[in-house]
C-alpha cells in the first residue's frame, strides 16, 4: 500500500508538469578538437547509469553538457531535475533533496512534500555547484548514492529511488578533499566518470562560431537585422580572454547588437571593460585626437605594441611578426614615442 501511494504521488507530479532536458549534443557548437573528443566520450558515457562529474569554469556550459548527457541516455524520456546546491540555504537543502512528511517542521505543508530525488525517479538528478554542499548533507547524499534509498524529513519509511546522478562544479574538489571541506568517499563516488569543459580562451576557434549563432538568436529575439561584424570587432573579441566564458560572450553580443547602428556591429559597440582589457580602447578616443593621429597610424602603433608584447620585448621576434626590418622598427618606435619594452 505504501509503495502504491508513493507511485501515485510520483505519477501525480509527472502529470502536473515533469521537467525534461532541453538540449542534445547536436546543440553544442564547437570546432575545437578537444571539445569534439569530449562530446564523443559523453555520448558513450551517457548510455550507462554511472555517476558523472562535470568540471569547468563558470559559464563554460556545464549544465548544457548535463542536459545533453540525459538526452543521450536510456532514460531520456524520464525527468531531468536540476538542483543548484549553492542557491538553496543549507537548512532547506535536506528537505529539498528528500522531501518531508506532514508536520515535519513549522510551516510544512499539510500533506508533506516530495523531494528532488522523488521527482527524478526514473530519470536524472543534476546537482550543480556540488562543491558548495555542507559536510552533513554530503554524508546523507553518499548514503543515497550507495543504498539508493532515503528517509524523508520527519519520516520513518524508507523511500527507494532509481535515479542517475550528474554533478557539476567549478571548484577544485581534490584540493577541498585534502583540506577536509569535501568528503573523500563522496568524491570518489561522484568521480567515476569525469569531464572537464575547457574555458573559451583555450578554444578560440569557437568564438566566431558561437558569435554567428548568437546573431541568429538575438535577431529573432529582439527583432534586429544584424548580418555580421567589422574586422576590428572580430580582432578584439579574439584577443580578449573571456573570463566569464560563453555566458559572457553571449551577454556581450546581446549588448552589441542592441547598440549597433547599422547591419554590422563595430568596435564601439563593445563594453569599455572588454576594449581596455583587450587593448583596443586606443581606437576609440575623442574626435579631436583622431584628427591629430590618423586611424591608420593608430593601427600601426597598436600593431607594434602588440607584437612587442607577444614577443616578450624581443625586437627580432617582433620584426618577424610585423614583417618589417629591424631598422624600420626602430624608426617606428621613435616616431610613435613607444616606451621601451623590458625584454623577458
N, C-alpha and C positions, 0 to 999 in steps of 0.2 A: 504493500500500500504506500509506504514511504517513497519507494523508487518511482511508483506511478505518479505520485504527487510532484516529485522533482521533475520528471519528464514533462508533466503538464505545465509547470512553471517555465521550463526552458522553451517549450513549444509556444507558449503564450508570448514570451519575449520575441521569438523569431517572427511571429505574426505581426507584432507591434512595430517591426522595422529592424531587421538584422543588419549590422554593419558588415560591409563587404569590402574586399580590396578593390582599389580604383585604378591600379597601374599594372602593366606587364613589363617584361624585359624588352619588348619591342619599343616601348616608350622611353627607354633610357638611351639618350643620344650621346654617341661618343665615336671619335676617330682615333682614340688612344689605344695602343696595343695592350697596355696593362688593364684598362677597363674592359676591353673585349675579352681578354682572358678571364677576368673576374666574372663577367656575365656568363660565359660558358660553364665555369665552375659552379656558379649559382644555380643554373638550370639543372645540373646534375644533383647538387645538394638538396634542391627543393623536393625531389622525388621521395626522399626519406623522411622519417619523422624525427630526425636528430635535432637537438637543440642547436641553434646557430647564434653566434655573436658577431655583430657588425660594428667595426671600429670606424672612426673618421672624425675630422674636424666638423665644427658646426657649419651647416649649410652645404655639405657635400652631397646630400641626397640619401642619407641612411634610411629614412622612412620610406622613400620611394623604392629602394632596394628591397626592404622588408615586404612591401606590398607585392612586388614582382615575385619574390620567393613564394608567397602564399598562392599567387595566381598560377604558378607552375607546379604546385603541389597536388597530391592526390586528393586533398580535401579542399580544393579551390572553391567548391560550391558551399562550403561551410562558412561560418562567420570569421571575420578578421577584426579583432578587438584591440584597440590601442590604449595603453596607459602611459602617461608621462609621469614618471616617478618623481621628477623634480617639481612638478606643478601642483601635486597633491600634498597638503600638510601631513606630517608624519603620523599624527594621531588619527587621521582619517584613512590612511593608506591600507591598513589591515581590513577595515570594513569595505573599502573599495575593491580590494582583491577577493575577499572571501564572502562578502555579504554579511547580513546579520539577521537574527531572529526577532520576533515580536518582543518589544520591551527590553532589548539588549542594553540600551542606554537611554538617557534623557533625550527626547527629540526624535527617537527612532520611529519609523513608520509602523502603523498598527499591524500590518501583515508582514513586516520584515522586508528585506530586500536581497535579491540575489547579487552576487559579486561578479567581477570581470571574468574570473575563472569559469563560473557557470555560463556566462554569456558566450564564452569562447569554446564551449563544449562542442566537439566535432569539427573544430577549426583551428585557428591560430591566435595566440595571445602575443601581442608585440609590446614588450616592455622597453620604452625609450628612456634614455638617461638612467640606466640601471646603476651607474656609479654613484648616484645621489641617494640611494636607498640606505636606510639606517641598518645597523647590525641586527637588532631584534627582528625586523621584517625579513632580513636576509635569511635568518635561521628558519623562519616559517616558510619562506619561498623554497628553500632547499628541501624541506620535508615534502612539500607538494610535488617537486620535481622527482623525488625518489620514490614516493609512495603512490603518486597520482591520486591523492585524496586529501581532504582537509575538513576542518570544523568551521562552521560559521561563527561569527562573534555572538556569544551568548547561547550557542547551540551545543548539543551533545551527540548529534548524529553525524556519522562520517559521510561526506559527500565525495563520490568518485567522479573523476573527470577524465576525458580523453582530449587532451589539448597539446598542440605543438607550440613550443616556446621559441620566439625570436627576440633577442635583446640587442640594444644598441647603446653606445656611449662614446663621448668624446674625451673621456678621462683615461689616464694610464692605469688600468686595473692591476697590472702586475706590480707596479710601484705601490699602489694602495694596499695590495696584499702584504708586501714587505713592511709597510708602515702600520699594518694592523687595522686599517679602516675598511677593508673588504675581506670577507671570509674566503680563505684559501680553498676550502672544499666546494663552496658555491662557484668560485671562479673556474675551477676545473670541470665542474658540472655544466657550466654555461659555455665553456670554451672548447666544446667537442669539435665544432667546425667554426672557423672564424674568417671573416672577410674584412679587409681594410680598404675603404674607399679613398683613393688618392685625392689630395686637395687640387683645386683648379690651377694653381701655379705650377703644378707638376704635369699638367695635361693641357698645355697651351693650345694644342690643336683644336680642342673642344670649344674654345671661347667664341670663335666665329660661327661654328655650327649651332651652338646654343643661341647665339645672337639672332640668327635667321629664324629660329623657332620662336623667340620672344617677339620679334617683329610681327609675325603672323598672329600670335596670341593677342597682343595688345592692339593690333589693328582691328581685330574682331571685337575685342572687349570695349575699347574706347572710341571706336568709330574713326580712327586716324587712317591715313593713307601713306605711311612711310614705306619707301621702296629700298632703302639702303643707308649707307653712311659715307662720310668723307674720308679720304686717306689718312689725315692726321688723327681723326677719331679712332680709326682702326689701330693705328700705331700706338696710341695712348692706352687703349684697353688691352693691347697685347703686352705692353711694358709694365702695366700695373700688376701687383702681386695678388690681389683679391683675397684678403684675409677672411672675408665673410663668404668666400666661395660662390657657388651657384646662386644661393639666395641673394647675395649682394649684387651679383651681375644682373639678376632679374630685376631687382629694385632700381638699379642704375638705368637699365633700359626703359623701364616704365616712366621714370622721370624724364629721361632724354627725349622720348617720343612725345611727351606732353608739351615740352618747351620748344621742340623743333619747329622752325618757321616755314620750311618747305618740305619737299619729298624726301630729303636726306638729313639724318642727324649729323651735327657738326661738333667740333671740339668744344665750343662754348656751351653745348647742351649737357656736358658732363658736370658733376658736382665739383666744387672747388677742392675738396679734400683729395679726390682722385687725381685731379690735374697737378696738385702740389706734390703728392707722393710719387707720381709717375714722372715729374719734372717737366710737365708741359704747360705750366702756368705762364712761362715766359712768352708764349704766343698770344696771350690774352691781356695785354697791357692797354693802357688808355690810348686813344687815337692819336693824341699829340706825340706820344712816344713812338708810335708806329711810323709817323711821318719822318721822325729823326732816324730810324733804322728800318729800312725796307724789310718786308716779311722774308724775302729770300736770304738776306744776310742773317736775319734772326734764326732761320732754319739751319743755316751753315754753322753758326755759332753753337747752336744746340747740338748738332751732329758731332762737332769736335769735342764738346764737353762729355757727351755720351760715350764716344769712342775712348777717351782717356779714362772714364770711369770703368768701362768694360775691360780695358787692358791693364787696369790697376796702376795707371800712371806711366806705363811703358810706352814711350813715344814711337818706337819702331813698330810695335804691335798696333798702335793707334793708326799709324800711317797705312798699314796693310788693310785695316778695317775701313778706312776712309778712301783708300785707293789714290792717295797722293804721296808726293815725295816728302822727305824729312824737312827740306828747305822751305817748301810750301807750307808745311805745318807750322814751322817757326814764324813765318810771315803772318799767318792767320792768328796765331796766339798773340802776336804783338798788335795786330790790327784790332782785335776784339778785346784786348787787355784781359785775357783769360788768366786768372791766377795760377801759379804753378801747382800741379797735382802731385802730391807726395807719392813717389813710386813705391809699390809694395814688393 
